[in-house]
Amino acid sequence: MSPSRLARRLSPLRIPDYRRYIAATVLVGLSLEIQGAALFWQVYQLTHSPVLVGMIGLAEVLPVMGLSLVAGSITDRTDRRRLTAAATLLFVVCALGLWYCALLPQHFGLQWTLFALTALGGAARSFFLPARSALGAELVPREQFSEAVSLRSAARQLASIVGPGVGGVLIAVCHGALWLAYGTEAVLMLVGLGATLAIRHRSAPPTQTREPWRRSFQDGLRFVWRDPTLLGAMSLDLFAVLFGGAVAMLPAYAHTVLKVGPGAYGWLRSGQSIGAIVTWLGMSLAPTIQRSGLVMLWAVTGFGVCWMVIAYSPYFLLTLAMLVIAGGLDYLSVVVRTTLIQMRTPVSMLGRVTAVSAIFIGSSNELGGFESGVMARAMGLQPSVLVGGGLTVLTVLVTAMVCPSLRRLGPIDRLEVSPQAKAPPPPPGPA
């Protein structure tokens, strides 16, 4: 690797506040991944129902879809560091609640309490996602956005590699008991909260303070709607993950198809993140992405194909390999889409636009989990995953046809601010 290229990739880490931000990202991400691995396993062991496992995602996504309308506006009006810290504190409360539930006798019906705590975590997430994303954009110069997004994504994927594996090991060590996994999650989340509070940066005072939150959200939605490239990228990610992501079904796959225990299940949960980290390392060696739109389209196509192979794979190693490849391809898509959002959106609107992204993309994993559970109940586990992968490929074809500007997207490090952000604002309408 060229020293100059490596230095450029790591240049945001020269900023002390960004180092603290990355540390908090890893710790919070690690905690949430441990929670996800333990929660899916616990609900499946309690119910043996793919639909109820999928309802974990539904319980989390409903608060996100409701509260994100307010969260984006609040993010653009307040100190984003404090808002990120407040949301992290609520994550800690959820972790402690799950830890307490793990100490109770495990019986059918306990899953409803777990769903309620998951919904509380979804409420925290609705504020955490736009606040964290906007805070990260404030900490680095605009010319370093691509490197900063890549580092942040790599940090999250590193947590996603370690988290499920740690969760699986903790479950196995305790012979299926989950108190240690949830307790570890709570401790790591507290340390992540400390790293967030150590950030010294303070958000600039907002330029608009009296705009109703509903109109504020509409501004973000209007901004995305008027930019065909942003709209196409968000729609592609939304439907691809909604149809193709069947991570919530991995406990059922581990138990009924592959016939492996919690340790191997932890590896399956880590598979996509392993692929993402390998891809990040490869991107550090390779030249900057030149045809970023085409790369995104081909990456999502490959992601769908991988899940089609997983659908009928009877072998643990083949399934793990496909998950690794799918994770690498998904990482490429995420880097292009996230960089596109941050480069084409003015900082003053980043909270609102990120809130729109949280509703239409950040929720797609959870909605996809619920969709996978319902489809598995209706069609069977393996056919539902096969159909989902096929629908992902179809989504790419439709997006490529209706959004030619996405196909023509150029170098990822030279994406421009959306033309509508440069245009003068429209005259105010009647009061």
C-alpha positions in Angstrom: 0.0 0.0 0.0 1.3 3.4 -0.9 2.1 5.4 2.3 0.4 8.5 0.8 -2.7 6.6 0.0 -2.8 5.0 3.5 -2.2 8.4 5.0 -5.1 9.9 3.1 -7.5 7.0 4.1 -6.6 7.6 7.8 -6.3 11.4 7.7 -9.6 12.0 9.6 -8.0 10.2 12.6 -5.6 13.1 13.0 -8.5 15.0 14.4 -8.8 14.2 18.2 -12.6 14.6 18.3 -13.0 12.3 15.3 -10.9 9.6 17.1 -13.3 9.8 20.1 -16.2 9.7 17.7 -14.8 6.5 16.1 -14.2 4.9 19.5 -17.8 5.6 20.5 -19.0 4.2 17.2 -17.1 1.0 17.7 -18.3 0.6 21.3 -22.0 1.4 20.7 -22.0 -0.7 17.5 -20.4 -3.6 19.4 -23.0 -3.4 22.1 -25.9 -3.4 19.7 -24.5 -6.3 17.7 -24.2 -8.4 20.9 -27.8 -7.4 21.8 -29.0 -8.4 18.3 -27.3 -11.8 18.3 -28.6 -12.6 21.8 -32.1 -11.3 21.2 -32.7 -13.2 17.9 -31.4 -16.4 19.6 -33.5 -15.8 22.8 -36.8 -15.2 20.9 -36.2 -18.2 18.6 -35.5 -20.5 21.6 -38.6 -19.2 23.4 -41.0 -19.5 20.4 -39.4 -21.5 17.5 -41.4 -19.1 15.3 -39.8 -17.3 12.4 -42.6 -14.8 12.4 -42.1 -13.8 16.1 -38.3 -13.6 15.4 -39.1 -11.2 12.6 -41.3 -9.2 14.9 -38.1 -8.1 16.7 -37.4 -5.9 13.7 -41.0 -4.6 13.5 -40.9 -3.7 17.2 -37.8 -1.6 16.6 -38.7 0.0 13.3 -42.2 1.3 14.3 -40.8 3.9 16.8 -38.1 4.8 14.2 -40.6 5.5 11.5 -42.8 7.6 13.9 -40.2 9.6 15.8 -37.7 10.2 12.9 -40.2 12.9 11.7 -39.3 14.8 14.9 -35.7 13.6 15.3 -34.4 15.2 12.1 -35.7 18.6 13.0 -34.4 18.4 16.5 -31.0 17.3 15.2 -30.7 20.4 13.1 -31.7 22.6 16.1 -29.6 21.3 18.9 -26.1 20.2 20.0 -25.7 17.0 18.1 -23.1 15.7 20.6 -25.6 16.0 23.5 -28.4 14.4 21.5 -26.1 11.5 20.6 -25.2 11.1 24.2 -28.8 11.2 25.4 -29.8 8.5 22.9 -26.8 6.3 24.0 -28.0 6.7 27.6 -31.4 5.3 26.6 -29.6 2.4 24.9 -28.0 1.7 28.3 -31.4 1.6 29.9 -32.6 -1.0 27.3 -29.5 -3.1 27.9 -30.1 -3.2 31.6 -33.8 -4.2 31.1 -32.7 -7.0 28.8 -30.2 -8.2 31.4 -32.9 -8.3 34.0 -35.2 -10.3 31.8 -32.4 -12.8 31.2 -32.3 -13.4 34.9 -36.0 -14.3 35.0 -37.4 -17.8 34.3 -37.5 -18.2 30.5 -41.0 -19.0 29.3 -43.3 -18.4 26.4 -44.8 -14.9 26.8 -41.5 -13.3 27.9 -41.0 -12.2 24.3 -43.6 -9.5 24.6 -41.4 -7.8 27.3 -38.4 -8.2 25.0 -40.4 -6.6 22.2 -41.3 -3.6 24.5 -37.6 -3.1 25.3 -36.7 -3.4 21.7 -39.3 -0.7 20.9 -37.6 1.6 23.5 -34.3 1.0 21.8 -35.9 1.9 18.5 -37.0 5.2 20.0 -33.4 5.9 21.0 -32.2 4.9 17.6 -34.5 7.3 15.8 -32.6 10.2 17.4 -29.2 8.4 17.5 -28.9 7.8 13.8 -29.4 11.4 12.5 -27.5 13.0 15.4 -24.5 10.7 15.0 -24.3 11.0 11.3 -24.6 14.8 11.4 -22.1 15.0 14.2 -19.5 13.0 12.2 -19.9 15.4 9.3 -19.2 18.4 11.6 -16.0 16.9 12.9 -14.1 16.8 9.5 -13.5 19.2 6.6 -15.7 18.6 3.6 -12.8 17.4 1.5 -12.3 14.5 3.9 -16.0 13.3 3.9 -15.3 10.3 1.7 -12.4 9.1 4.0 -14.5 9.9 7.1 -17.5 7.9 5.8 -15.2 5.0 4.9 -13.6 5.0 8.4 -17.0 5.2 10.1 -18.4 2.4 8.1 -15.3 0.3 8.7 -15.6 1.0 12.5 -19.2 -0.1 12.4 -18.4 -3.2 10.5 -15.5 -4.1 12.8 -18.1 -3.9 15.7 -20.4 -6.1 13.6 -17.7 -8.7 13.1 -16.7 -8.9 16.8 -20.2 -8.4 18.3 -22.1 -11.4 17.0 -19.1 -13.7 17.6 -18.8 -12.4 21.2 -22.5 -12.8 21.7 -22.4 -16.4 20.4 -19.4 -17.2 22.7 -21.1 -15.6 25.7 -24.3 -17.6 25.0 -22.3 -20.8 24.6 -20.2 -20.2 27.8 -23.4 -19.7 29.8 -25.0 -22.8 28.2 -27.7 -20.7 26.5 -28.2 -18.2 29.3 -28.1 -14.6 28.2 -27.4 -12.6 31.3 -23.7 -12.4 30.5 -24.3 -11.2 26.9 -26.7 -8.4 28.0 -24.5 -7.4 30.9 -21.5 -7.1 28.6 -23.6 -5.0 26.3 -24.5 -2.6 29.0 -20.9 -2.1 30.2 -19.6 -1.5 26.6 -22.5 0.9 26.0 -21.5 2.9 29.1 -18.0 3.2 27.9 -19.2 4.4 24.5 -21.3 7.0 26.3 -18.2 8.2 28.0 -16.3 8.5 24.7 -19.2 10.5 23.2 -19.2 12.9 26.2 -15.4 13.4 25.8 -16.0 15.0 22.3 -15.3 18.7 22.8 -16.9 19.9 19.6 -20.2 21.8 20.0 -22.7 22.3 17.1 -23.1 25.8 15.7 -26.3 27.6 16.7 -29.1 26.7 14.4 -30.1 29.2 11.7 -33.8 28.4 12.0 -35.4 27.8 15.3 -39.1 28.6 14.8 -39.9 26.3 11.9 -42.5 23.7 12.8 -41.0 20.2 13.0 -43.5 18.8 10.4 -42.4 21.4 7.8 -38.8 20.8 8.8 -39.2 17.1 7.9 -41.0 18.0 4.7 -38.0 20.1 3.7 -35.7 17.1 4.1 -38.2 14.8 2.2 -38.6 17.5 -0.6 -34.8 17.8 -0.8 -34.4 14.1 -1.5 -37.4 13.9 -3.8 -36.0 16.7 -6.0 -32.6 15.0 -6.4 -33.1 11.9 -8.7 -29.6 10.6 -7.8 -30.2 10.7 -4.0 -33.7 9.3 -4.4 -32.5 6.5 -6.7 -29.7 5.5 -4.3 -32.0 5.5 -1.2 -34.7 3.5 -3.0 -32.2 1.0 -4.2 -30.8 0.4 -0.7 -34.3 0.3 0.8 -35.8 -2.4 -1.4 -32.6 -4.4 -1.8 -32.2 -4.9 2.0 -36.0 -5.2 2.5 -36.2 -8.1 0.1 -32.7 -9.6 0.2 -31.6 -9.3 3.9 -32.7 -12.4 5.8 -30.3 -12.0 8.8 -33.2 -12.4 11.2 -33.7 -15.9 9.9 -30.1 -17.0 10.7 -31.1 -18.6 14.1 -33.6 -20.7 12.2 -31.0 -21.6 9.5 -28.5 -22.5 12.2 -31.0 -24.7 14.1 -33.0 -26.4 11.3 -30.9 -26.3 8.1 -27.2 -26.3 9.2 -27.8 -27.9 12.6 -25.2 -25.9 14.4 -25.0 -24.3 17.9 -24.7 -20.8 19.2 -20.9 -20.6 18.5 -21.4 -21.3 14.8 -24.4 -19.0 14.8 -22.2 -16.2 16.0 -19.9 -16.8 13.1 -22.8 -16.6 10.7 -23.9 -13.3 12.2 -20.3 -12.0 11.8 -20.0 -13.2 8.2 -21.3 -10.1 6.4 -19.1 -7.8 8.6 -16.0 -9.9 7.9 -16.6 -9.3 4.2 -17.1 -5.6 4.9 -13.8 -5.2 6.7 -11.9 -7.2 4.0 -13.5 -4.9 1.4 -12.5 -1.8 3.3 -8.9 -3.1 3.4 -9.1 -3.8 -0.4 -10.4 -0.3 -1.0 -7.4 1.1 0.9 -5.1 -0.7 -1.6 -7.2 0.1 -4.7 -7.6 3.4 -6.5 -10.5 5.6 -5.7 -13.9 4.4 -7.1 -14.4 6.1 -10.5 -17.8 4.8 -11.6 -19.4 4.9 -8.2 -23.0 4.6 -9.5 -22.3 1.4 -11.5 -20.3 0.0 -8.7 -23.3 0.4 -6.4 -25.7 -1.2 -8.9 -23.4 -4.2 -9.5 -22.7 -4.6 -5.7 -26.4 -4.8 -4.9 -26.9 -7.3 -7.7 -24.2 -9.5 -6.3 -25.7 -9.1 -2.8 -29.0 -10.5 -4.1 -27.3 -13.4 -5.8 -25.4 -14.4 -2.7 -28.7 -14.7 -0.7 -30.1 -16.8 -3.5 -27.2 -19.2 -3.0 -27.6 -19.2 0.8 -31.2 -20.1 0.4 -30.5 -23.8 -0.5 -26.9 -24.2 0.9 -26.7 -27.2 3.1 -23.1 -26.5 4.1 -22.0 -24.2 6.9 -18.8 -23.1 5.2 -20.6 -22.3 1.9 -23.2 -20.3 3.8 -20.5 -18.5 5.7 -18.6 -17.8 2.5 -21.7 -16.3 0.8 -22.4 -14.2 3.8 -18.8 -12.8 3.7 -19.2 -12.0 0.0 -22.6 -10.4 0.5 -21.2 -8.3 3.3 -18.3 -7.0 1.1 -20.8 -6.1 -1.6 -23.2 -4.4 0.8 -20.3 -2.4 2.2 -19.5 -1.0 -1.2 -23.1 0.0 -1.6 -23.3 1.6 1.8 -20.1 3.7 1.3 -21.3 5.1 -2.1 -24.8 5.9 -0.7 -23.6 7.4 2.6 -20.9 9.5 0.9 -23.5 10.6 -1.7 -25.8 11.8 1.0 -23.1 13.7 2.9 -21.5 15.2 -0.1 -24.7 16.4 -1.8 -26.4 17.7 1.3 -25.5 21.0 3.0 -24.6 20.6 6.6 -27.5 22.8 7.7 -29.9 20.2 6.3 -28.0 17.0 7.1 -30.1 16.1 10.2 -33.3 16.3 8.2 -32.0 14.4 5.2 -30.5 11.7 7.5 -33.8 11.4 9.3 -35.4 10.7 5.9 -32.7 8.1 5.3 -33.3 6.6 8.7 -37.0 6.0 7.8 -36.5 4.7 4.3 -33.1 2.9 4.7 -32.2 2.7 8.3 -35.5 0.8 8.9 -35.1 -1.5 5.9 -33.1 -4.1 7.9 -35.8 -4.4 10.6 -38.7 -4.4 8.1 -36.7 -6.9 6.1 -36.5 -9.1 9.1 -40.3 -9.0 9.6 -40.9 -9.6 5.9 -38.6 -12.6 6.0 -40.4 -14.0 9.0 -43.8 -13.6 7.3 -42.5 -15.0 4.0 -40.9 -18.0 5.8 -44.3 -18.7 7.5 -46.1 -18.5 4.2 -43.6 -20.2 1.8 -41.2 -22.0 3.9 -37.8 -20.8 5.1 -35.6 -21.6 2.1 -38.0 -20.6 -0.7 -38.7 -17.2 1.0 -34.9 -16.4 1.0 -34.6 -17.4 -2.6 -37.5 -15.2 -3.7 -36.1 -12.3 -1.6 -32.7 -12.5 -3.4 -34.5 -12.6 -6.8 -36.5 -9.5 -5.9 -33.3 -7.7 -5.0 -31.8 -8.4 -8.4 -35.1 -7.2 -10.0 -34.9 -4.0 -7.9 -31.5 -3.2 -9.4 -32.8 -3.6 -12.9 -35.7 -1.3 -12.3 -33.6 1.3 -10.6 -31.0 1.3 -13.4 -33.7 1.9 -16.0 -35.6 4.7 -14.2 -32.6 6.5 -12.7 -29.9 7.1 -15.4 -28.2 9.8 -13.3 -27.3 7.1 -10.8 -25.7 5.0 -13.5 -23.6 8.0 -14.6 -22.4 8.9 -11.1 -18.6 9.6 -11.2 -15.7 9.4 -8.8 -16.7 9.0 -5.2 -14.3 11.6 -3.9 -15.6 14.3 -6.3 -19.3 14.1 -5.8 -20.9 17.6 -5.8 -23.5 19.3 -3.6 -27.0 18.8 -5.1 -27.8 21.5 -7.6 -30.9 22.4 -5.6 -28.7 23.2 -2.6 -26.9 25.8 -4.7 -30.1 27.4 -6.0 -31.6 30.4 -4.2 -34.4 29.4 -1.9 -38.0 29.8 -3.2 -40.0 32.8 -2.0 -42.0 32.1 1.2 -45.6 31.1 0.6 -48.5 32.8 2.3 -48.7 32.4 6.1 
